[in-house]
Amino acid sequence: MRRRTRPHRAPWILLGVLAGAACGAEPEAPPSPPATYEVRGVVRQLPRADRPLPEILVHHEAIPDFCDDGGETVGMEAMSMAFPVDPALAAGIGVGDKVAFELEVAWDGSPPLRVVRLQKLPDDTALDFGGRPDHEP
């Protein structure tokens, strides 16, 4: 007596489940492009290459159009702040120098804030720290 064989259904069932899951799944959103800000300030401390994440400490002017991680414009007051930076960008820069830098902000990045361009400004460049004594560098 011959035994009648039935086609194996498991691969077809699995394929159907996977196809259904793929159709209903939300595609992963691409990371948003980083925001950039042109900032000026005075260098307070230079990056140290021996640190795992070299940072430059800058007393910077206010950044009125700064956006938080939700995309809302919240601004940033003038303050002293450390920013990650490639030490090579700081070549020729010294403590007390006035600088202009491009601050890149990618909230989904690591680190989320970093200096990507840094240039020395002339010594006579006027900077505005809000005119309050506690905000002067």
C-alpha positions, 0 to 999 in steps of 0.5 A: 500500500502506498502512503499518500504524502502531503506537502509540508506546510511549515515553510509556507506558514512561516513565510506568511507570518514573516510577510505579514510582519514585514508589511505591518512593521514601521520602517526605521526612520533615518537619523535626522541630519545634525543641526549646526550653529556658528558660535563665538567665544573665548577659550578657557581650556585647551583639549588634552589628547590624553583624554578619552574624549578631548574637550575644549572649554569655551566661554561662548556668546548666547546661541538664541536659535539653539534647539533641544532634542525635541526640535523646540527652539529654547536658546542657550545663554552665554556660558562656559561650556566644554565641547568635544573636539578633535585636538588637531582643530585647536592647533595654533589656538591658545587659552584666552584666544577669541574663536569662532566655531561651528557646533554640530548637534546630533541628539542621536549621536555620541557625543551629541554636541561637538566642535567641527570647525574652529578658527582664531579671531582677531584679538580686537573682536568684540564679543557679547556675553550679555553685559552682565558681570557674571557672564563676562569671561 
